[in-house]
Amino acid sequence: MTLSSLKTPHGDLHFPLFLPDATKAVVRAVDSVDLENCQTEALVMNAYHLMQHPGSSTVKALGGLHHMSGWQRPIVTDSGGFQVYSLIRQNAKLGSLSNKGAVFQTDPAAKKIKLTPEKSIQLQMAFGADVMFCFDDCTHAADPYEAQRESVTRTIAWAHRCRQEFDRLVADKKLSDNDSPLLFAVVQGGDDHDLRRECAEALLDIGFDGYGFGGYPLDADGNFLTEMFGYTRELIPDHYPLHALGVGHPANVVASYQLGYQMFDSAMPTRDARQGRLYCFNSDEGFSSDPKGDWFDYVYITDNKYIKADVPLCEHSAADVSHRYSRGYLNHLFSINETTALRIATLHNLSFMNQLIARLRADGAV
């Protein structure tokens, strides 16, 4: 059975679905009205960052994430596992993991922060998320077996604790099925098939509403982990949604969807936009069966060749923003450091991603 949608307290998620990263309750350079206008259906926000800025008490005082940000469509919150992993991987002196949870500081002078599976769930529930993720122990595919083994053991144990805390809070709040958020777990295991299977089977036994592919999605050479993504999809029954966490490169979104994934999120499209790298379809057609084909290209809008380019940002885009402004005009805005350039570029790339999703739905690529 192919899953087409998932019901949440703030509306249905229609699959496939790309979720822009609104890490600190904002997609940089645009607002909630902009996001609605370019057909964005849901956002990902991050518990790790929000607990620090603006802080859970401030989010609560401002009415929760939906009210605070003016976004009334679904919100997915990431637990913070990947961010803790990234912080410690860059500088082991900034934190450590134990079976209890994580202790870290964002810089050597900062106050130490404790984040446990229970605390992560409490934060996400207090934020008012529609879909929450279990706190997990993230790894890179290139990490040694011993690290992957420890990650899987810890991720399973933490998932048990997240499930228990989630169920306790739902019961305490007397939330109905329609009002209760959903809880997803993360499948770890790096590049080891046996560990991926062990993790998936244990998480399925615990029982969750959906699952995510955990760990860094690229190998040591920067190649997408196509085979392992496919294998992990085989481990999770089709009636559960599977989230390709951190996947936002257009070719990798197509590849993941063709493998059976429904949800994708990444800061890449919006970050690229702010740096002047625009995504552009090369035709009005769908795309080649080869996800790495030439169906899209990059436009580096700050290049001098676009100074006098009186052509749309993307001729084959259906988005108004991509036709309203010329490449020459956007080049000019970037050259004078006009903040409007960031907004236009961001809306263009988000429109591209949402049109890509629409093409996937129409094409039936699975």
Secondary structure, DSSP 8 states (H G I E B T S, - for coil): ----EEEETTEEEESSEEEEB-TTSS-TT--HHHHHHTT---EEEEHHHHTTTT-HHHHHHTTHHHHHHT--S-EEEE-SHHHHHHHHHH-GGGEEE-SS-EEE-SSTTS--EEE-HHHHHHHHHHHT-SEEE-------TTS-HHHHHHHHHHHHHHHHHHHHHHHHHHHHHT--TTTS-EEEEEE--TT-HHHHHHHHHHHHHH--SEEEE-S-SB-TTS-B-HHHHHHHHHHS-TTS-EEETT--SHHHHHHHHHHT--EEEESHHHHHHHTTEEEEESSSS---SSTTSSSEEEEETTSGGGTT--SBS-TT---HHHHHSBHHHHHHHHHTT-THHHHHHHHHHHHHHHHHHHHHHHHT--
